[in-house]
Amino acid sequence: MTGPPPVRPVPALRRWATDPLVPVPLLAAGATVAAAYGHVLTWAVLGGLAGYTLSGSV
């Protein structure tokens, strides 16, 4: 019986991309942009829901 398989080193780019702190600034930037275009996004969502309802998909 042998021991556990050897652990491979994780590439630096993958480690950086999967770090828990990376999504925080990205979500903050997205929230800022969404707040700036809130009125447009509201009408887009309402229009999509109205189209879905009127198409008989409900």
C-alpha positions as CSV (number, residue, x, y, z in Angstrom):
1,M,0.0,0.0,0.0
2,T,1.4,3.4,-0.9
3,G,0.9,6.8,0.6
4,P,-1.3,9.7,-0.7
5,P,-0.6,11.0,-4.2
6,P,1.9,14.0,-4.3
7,V,0.4,17.4,-4.2
8,R,0.9,19.5,-7.4
9,P,1.8,23.1,-7.0
10,V,-0.9,25.5,-8.0
11,P,0.0,28.1,-10.7
12,A,0.2,31.7,-9.5
13,L,-2.5,32.9,-11.9
14,R,-5.0,30.3,-10.8
15,R,-4.2,31.0,-7.1
16,W,-4.8,34.7,-7.7
17,A,-8.0,34.2,-9.7
18,T,-9.5,31.9,-7.0
19,D,-8.4,34.0,-4.0
20,P,-11.5,34.9,-1.9
21,L,-10.6,38.6,-1.9
22,V,-10.7,39.0,-5.7
23,P,-14.5,39.1,-6.2
24,V,-14.9,41.9,-3.6
25,P,-13.6,44.7,-5.8
26,L,-15.2,43.3,-8.9
27,L,-18.6,43.1,-7.2
28,A,-18.1,46.7,-5.8
29,A,-17.4,48.0,-9.3
30,G,-20.4,46.1,-10.7
31,A,-22.6,47.6,-8.0
32,T,-21.4,51.1,-8.8
33,V,-22.1,50.7,-12.5
34,A,-25.5,49.1,-11.7
35,A,-26.4,52.0,-9.4
36,A,-25.4,54.5,-12.2
37,Y,-27.7,52.7,-14.7
38,G,-30.4,51.7,-12.3
39,H,-33.2,53.4,-14.2
40,V,-32.3,51.7,-17.4
41,L,-31.9,48.3,-15.7
42,T,-35.3,48.7,-14.0
43,W,-37.1,49.3,-17.3
44,A,-35.1,46.5,-19.0
45,V,-36.2,44.0,-16.3
46,L,-39.8,45.2,-16.3
47,G,-39.9,45.0,-20.1
48,G,-38.5,41.5,-20.0
49,L,-41.1,40.3,-17.5
50,A,-43.9,41.9,-19.4
51,G,-42.8,40.2,-22.6
52,Y,-42.6,36.9,-20.8
53,T,-46.0,37.3,-19.4
54,L,-47.6,38.5,-22.7
55,S,-46.1,35.6,-24.7
56,G,-48.1,33.1,-22.7
57,S,-45.2,31.5,-21.1
58,V,-46.7,31.9,-17.6
